[in-house]
């Protein structure tokens, strides 16, 4: 018998199914909190990990989700210019309020309300990628095209 998912991972699994996707959330024995831990855990390259980073619009106060390749760092100044608004890193309380999840497990979907989403153009270079699934132990595999569809994200350069 298959072990039941934790409540947060099940929330992501339910969101995937509700969106019409059959991807399977996996809960790992080891942490997947960092991109390197996730890559080591699933046996993929660091670049195939879609890191979920939440920023806060410093004028609007809105949450902004950036899904970036595990090998990249987001150029906050460049992203701010693209958004026509300065942005800053969100604190843990803001992340949980905006997404319903804690830092280290923020998935690309399943949030209480839609979040403006940007996808690192370099993720589009991979056939398969992995994203967080609600906890620091949970991930799911998907394609970059499916990530774009499910999040309605805009593909941009983030480095």
N, C-alpha and C positions, 0 to 999 in steps of 0.2 A: 504494500500500500504506500502511496506517495504521501510524503509529509506535507501537512497543510502549510501554506504561506503565512508569514506574519501579517498582522492587519494592514500595515503600510504597503507591503509588497502585494497583498491581495487587492488593495485599492488600485494599484497600477495595473494589475492583471485585469481587473474589472473594467478599467478605463480603456485598455487595449481592445478588449472584446466589444465594448460598447461602440468603439470607433470602427469595428469591423475587421480588426487585425487578429491574427491567430498566433502572434509571437508569444513565447512562453517565458514568464519571469522565472529566473533561477535564483535561489538563495544559496550562497556559497558558504563554505566552512570558514574561510578567511575573509578579512576585510576587503572591501572594494571601494573604500572611502576615497583613496587617491587614484588618479588615472593609472599610475604604475602598478598599484595593488590590483586594480581591476584587470589590467592587461595580463599580469602574471597569473591571476586567478583563472581567466578564461583561455589563456594561451594564444593571445593575439598581439599585434604590435601596438605600441603606445599610441600611434597615430589613429588607430581604429577605435579608440575610446572617445565617446562624445561627452566631454566634461560639461556639466550644467553649472553655469555661473549666473548668479542673480546680482544685478546692479540696480541702483535706485536713481531715477531721474531727479537731479537736485533741484529742479524748478517745479516739475509736475508732481513729484513724490511717487510716481508710478514705478512698478516693478518691470524690469527688462531682463528677459532670459537670453543668455548667449550660450549656444551649444558649440563648443570649440573642440577641435582635435586635441587629443591628449598631449601632443608635442608642442602645441602653440600656447603662447601667452597673449591675452587680449591687450591691444593697444587702446587703453581707455580714452586717450586724447583723440585718436582717429575715430573711434566709435562715437564719441561725443559729437564730433563734427558731422558725422553721417546722420545722427539723430537730431541735430540742431538743438541739443540740450546737453549741458554738462552732466556727467554721470559719476557715481561713486559706488564703491563696494557696499553691499548691503550687510547689515549686522544680522546675527542669527535670529533675533526676534522678528525682524522684518522679513527674512527669508521664510520662516515658518508661517507667518501671517499671510504672506503673498501666495505661497505654494502649497501649504498644508503639510510640508515635509521639512525635516531637519537638514542642515548642511551635511554633505557627505552621502546623501541618498536622494537628492532632488531629481525627479524624473522629468522628461520633456513634456509629459501630459499628466492629467489627473489633478489639476489644480482647482481650487474652489471657483475661480473665475479665469477667463482667458488672459494670458500674459503675452505682451508684445515679445516676439521671439525672433532672434537672428541666428543663423546657422553659418558656421565657418565654411567658406568655400572649399577648403582643403578636405573636409569630410567627404565631399562629393567624389573624391578620387578613389574611394574604396568600394569594393563590391559589398562588403558586410562591415557593420560597425556595431558597437555595444554602447548601451546607455544605462544610466542608473535607474533603479526600479523601486524607489521608496525607502530603502534602508541602506546603511553602509555595508551590507552583505548581499544586496540584491541587484541583478542586472538583467537585461534582455538584449538579444541580438536582433538586428533589423538592417534594412538597406537605407542608404542616404536618401533615396527618393521617398521611401515611406516616412522617414523622419520629417522631411519637408511637408509631405501631405498631412501627417497627423498633427503637426504643430502649426501649420499655415505660416511657417517661418520664412523669413527673407534670407536668401543666401548672400553673404557679404564677406569681404576680406576683413579679418579681425586682428591680424598681426601688426 
